[in-house]
């Protein structure tokens, strides 16, 4: 019975995140339009002047850049969905959940699942536009990439959960995210492969967990040429690191909630 109550609480919190999002349609427009415009402007503007090694003129920089833009959409959607944690704390809702007779992991499960659903939905919409944008993507590649995006969305939402939980205000949260998010994305291989970077940047890219998430997307989406894929981490390694990253983030999220719960009780 207790397990059923815990899962019901988790589902209710996740549903609350989705309902809150649906009541703000401007968030959906912004989440899709910003990466799409970014892809068109940056990709078209740099297409003739910048081409990473191994990319032919047939695909061009737009093809290389698209997986990174999809990951960017998931990244921003997942991270910024966790701002609701700060808002709920300020409104007193989070305090009532903390003292409720349910396990602390239900808060993590509900918030992370709800945020990941939103991020996956927005990233999936952008991914579905690939054929309409003239990108040669097979349907089975879209399905497998969608599954990979689910893994990335869960990991990044859990990361955002930890940072939002420790942030005192939305302003502090935004400051940390601006310092962390863009470098994390840029140094994932979205703009350039690690082979063309300096030694220091190459090492940073090697320890960046998003590098392996983006590598998974590139492997499953199939837009990149074999010469590009050969220099990426293998599919198995990328999947392994991504699963480990998700596990670490979820465990960390549960620990920060459990420590707060002990204080309040």
C-alpha positions as CSV (number, residue, x, y, z in Angstrom):
1,X,0.0,0.0,0.0
2,X,2.8,2.4,0.9
3,X,4.5,1.7,-2.4
4,X,1.3,2.5,-4.3
5,X,1.0,5.8,-2.4
6,X,4.6,6.7,-3.2
7,X,4.2,6.1,-6.9
8,X,0.9,8.0,-6.9
9,X,2.7,10.9,-5.3
10,X,5.4,10.7,-7.9
11,X,2.9,10.6,-10.8
12,X,1.0,13.6,-9.3
13,X,4.1,15.7,-9.0
14,X,5.1,14.8,-12.6
15,X,1.6,15.6,-13.9
16,X,1.7,18.9,-12.0
17,X,4.9,19.9,-13.9
18,X,3.3,19.1,-17.3
19,X,0.1,20.9,-16.5
20,X,2.0,24.0,-15.4
21,X,3.9,23.9,-18.7
22,X,0.8,23.6,-20.8
23,X,-0.7,26.6,-19.2
24,X,2.3,28.6,-20.5
25,X,2.4,28.0,-24.3
26,X,5.0,30.7,-24.7
27,X,7.5,28.4,-23.1
28,X,7.0,25.8,-25.8
29,X,7.3,28.3,-28.6
30,X,10.5,29.7,-27.1
31,X,12.0,26.3,-26.5
32,X,11.5,25.2,-30.1
33,X,12.0,28.5,-31.9
34,X,15.3,29.5,-30.2
35,X,17.3,26.3,-31.1
36,X,15.8,26.2,-34.6
37,X,16.7,29.9,-35.3
38,X,20.1,29.3,-33.7
39,X,20.7,26.3,-36.0
40,X,19.6,28.2,-39.2
41,X,21.5,31.4,-38.4
42,X,24.7,29.8,-37.1
43,X,24.7,26.8,-39.4
44,X,24.0,28.9,-42.5
45,X,26.3,31.6,-41.5
46,X,29.3,29.4,-40.7
47,X,28.5,26.7,-43.3
48,X,30.9,28.0,-45.9
49,X,33.5,29.5,-43.6
50,X,33.8,26.6,-41.1
51,X,33.8,22.9,-41.7
52,X,35.2,20.5,-39.2
53,X,37.7,18.0,-40.5
54,X,36.0,15.0,-42.3
55,X,32.8,16.8,-43.3
56,X,32.2,16.9,-47.0
57,X,30.4,19.7,-48.8
58,X,27.4,17.5,-49.4
59,X,26.3,17.4,-45.9
60,X,28.0,20.6,-44.7
61,X,28.0,22.2,-41.3
62,X,24.1,22.3,-41.1
63,X,24.1,18.5,-41.0
64,X,26.9,18.4,-38.4
65,X,25.3,21.1,-36.3
66,X,21.7,19.6,-36.1
67,X,22.4,16.9,-33.5
68,X,23.9,19.5,-31.2
69,X,20.9,21.8,-31.6
70,X,18.6,19.0,-30.7
71,X,20.6,18.3,-27.5
72,X,20.6,22.1,-26.8
73,X,16.8,22.1,-26.9
74,X,16.7,19.2,-24.5
75,X,19.4,20.8,-22.3
76,X,17.6,24.1,-21.8
77,X,14.2,22.6,-21.5
78,X,15.4,20.0,-18.9
79,X,17.4,22.4,-16.8
80,X,15.0,25.3,-16.7
81,X,12.0,23.1,-15.9
82,X,13.6,22.7,-12.5
83,X,13.1,26.4,-11.7
84,X,9.8,25.2,-10.4
85,X,11.6,23.8,-7.4
86,X,12.6,27.3,-6.3
87,X,9.1,28.6,-7.0
88,X,7.5,25.8,-5.0
89,X,9.8,26.5,-2.1
90,X,9.0,30.2,-2.1
91,X,5.3,29.4,-2.3
92,X,5.4,26.9,0.6
93,X,4.4,23.9,-1.5
94,X,7.7,22.2,-1.3
95,X,7.6,22.4,2.5
96,X,4.3,20.6,2.6
97,X,5.6,17.9,0.3
98,X,8.7,17.4,2.5
99,X,6.6,16.7,5.6
100,X,4.1,14.5,3.8
101,X,4.2,10.8,4.8
102,X,5.9,9.7,1.5
103,X,9.5,8.7,0.8
104,X,11.8,11.6,-0.1
105,X,12.6,9.9,-3.5
106,X,9.0,10.7,-4.6
107,X,10.0,14.4,-4.9
108,X,13.0,13.5,-7.0
109,X,11.0,11.1,-9.1
110,X,8.1,13.5,-9.7
111,X,10.2,16.5,-10.5
112,X,12.8,14.7,-12.6
113,X,10.2,12.7,-14.5
114,X,8.0,15.7,-15.1
115,X,10.9,17.9,-16.3
116,X,12.2,15.1,-18.5
117,X,8.8,14.6,-20.1
118,X,8.8,18.3,-21.0
119,X,12.3,18.3,-22.3
120,X,11.8,15.1,-24.3
121,X,8.6,16.4,-25.8
122,X,10.3,19.6,-27.0
123,X,13.4,17.9,-28.2
124,X,11.2,15.3,-29.9
125,X,9.3,18.0,-31.8
126,X,12.5,19.5,-33.0
127,X,13.8,16.1,-34.0
128,X,10.6,15.3,-35.9
129,X,11.2,18.4,-38.0
130,X,14.4,16.9,-39.5
131,X,12.7,15.4,-42.6
132,X,10.8,18.7,-43.2
133,X,14.1,20.5,-43.0
134,X,15.6,18.4,-45.8
135,X,17.7,16.2,-43.5
136,X,18.0,12.6,-44.7
137,X,16.9,10.8,-41.5
138,X,15.3,7.4,-41.5
139,X,12.2,6.7,-39.3
140,X,14.0,4.1,-37.3
141,X,16.8,6.5,-36.7
142,X,14.3,9.0,-35.3
143,X,12.8,6.4,-33.0
144,X,16.2,5.3,-31.6
145,X,17.4,8.9,-31.2
146,X,14.2,9.7,-29.3
147,X,15.1,6.9,-26.8
148,X,18.5,8.4,-26.5
149,X,17.0,11.8,-25.8
150,X,14.9,10.3,-23.0
151,X,18.1,9.2,-21.3
152,X,19.7,12.6,-21.8
153,X,16.6,14.5,-20.6
154,X,16.5,12.4,-17.4
155,X,20.1,13.0,-16.6
156,X,20.0,16.8,-17.3
157,X,16.8,17.3,-15.3
158,X,18.4,15.5,-12.4
159,X,21.4,17.8,-12.7
160,X,19.1,20.8,-12.7
161,X,17.3,19.4,-9.7
162,X,20.5,19.4,-7.6
163,X,21.4,22.9,-8.6
164,X,17.9,24.3,-8.1
165,X,17.6,22.6,-4.7
166,X,20.8,24.3,-3.5
167,X,19.9,27.7,-5.1
168,X,18.4,30.4,-2.9
169,X,16.8,32.3,-5.7
170,X,16.0,32.1,-9.4
171,X,18.6,34.8,-10.0
172,X,21.3,32.6,-8.4
173,X,20.0,29.7,-10.4
174,X,20.2,31.6,-13.7
175,X,23.7,32.8,-12.9
176,X,25.0,29.2,-12.2
177,X,23.3,27.9,-15.3
178,X,24.7,30.6,-17.6
179,X,28.2,29.7,-16.4
180,X,27.7,26.0,-16.7
181,X,25.2,25.3,-19.5
182,X,26.7,27.0,-22.5
183,X,30.3,25.8,-21.9
184,X,29.0,22.3,-21.2
185,X,27.1,22.3,-24.5
186,X,29.8,24.0,-26.6
187,X,32.4,21.6,-25.3
188,X,30.3,18.5,-26.0
189,X,31.3,18.4,-29.7
190,X,28.3,20.4,-30.9
191,X,30.4,23.0,-32.7
192,X,33.6,21.1,-33.3
193,X,35.1,17.7,-32.6
194,X,37.7,17.2,-29.9
195,X,40.3,16.3,-32.5
196,X,40.5,19.9,-33.7
197,X,40.6,21.4,-30.2
198,X,43.6,22.3,-28.0
199,X,44.9,19.7,-25.5
200,X,43.2,21.4,-22.6
201,X,39.8,21.7,-24.4
202,X,40.1,18.1,-25.6
203,X,40.6,16.9,-22.0
204,X,37.6,19.0,-20.8
205,X,35.5,17.5,-23.6
206,X,36.6,14.0,-22.6
207,X,35.3,14.4,-19.0
208,X,32.2,16.3,-20.1
209,X,29.2,13.8,-19.7
210,X,27.3,15.7,-22.4
211,X,30.0,14.7,-24.9
212,X,28.8,11.1,-24.6
213,X,25.2,12.0,-24.8
214,X,25.7,13.9,-28.0
215,X,27.9,11.1,-29.3
216,X,24.9,8.7,-28.8
217,X,22.7,11.1,-30.7
218,X,25.2,11.3,-33.6
219,X,25.5,7.5,-33.7
220,X,21.7,6.9,-33.8
221,X,20.7,9.8,-36.0
222,X,23.1,8.9,-38.7
223,X,23.6,12.4,-40.2
224,X,27.3,12.4,-39.8
225,X,29.7,10.7,-42.2
226,X,31.7,7.6,-41.2
227,X,34.9,9.6,-40.9
228,X,33.2,11.8,-38.2
229,X,31.6,8.9,-36.4
230,X,34.9,6.9,-36.2
231,X,36.5,9.7,-34.1
232,X,33.6,9.8,-31.6
233,X,33.5,7.6,-28.5
234,X,32.0,4.2,-29.4
235,X,28.3,3.6,-29.1
236,X,28.8,1.2,-26.2
237,X,31.1,3.6,-24.3
238,X,28.8,6.6,-24.9
239,X,25.8,4.6,-23.6
240,X,27.7,3.4,-20.5
241,X,28.9,6.9,-19.5
242,X,25.4,8.3,-20.1
243,X,23.8,5.6,-17.8
244,X,26.5,6.2,-15.1
245,X,25.9,10.0,-15.3
246,X,22.1,9.5,-14.9
247,X,22.7,7.1,-11.9
248,X,25.0,9.6,-10.2
249,X,22.7,12.5,-10.7
250,X,19.6,10.6,-9.4
251,X,21.5,9.4,-6.3
252,X,22.8,12.9,-5.7
253,X,19.3,14.3,-6.0
254,X,17.9,11.8,-3.5
255,X,20.7,12.6,-1.1
256,X,20.1,16.4,-1.1
257,X,16.4,15.9,-0.6
258,X,17.0,13.4,2.2
259,X,19.3,15.7,4.0
260,X,16.7,18.5,3.8
261,X,14.0,16.2,5.0
262,X,15.9,15.3,8.1
263,X,16.3,19.0,8.9
264,X,12.6,19.7,8.5
265,X,11.5,16.7,10.6
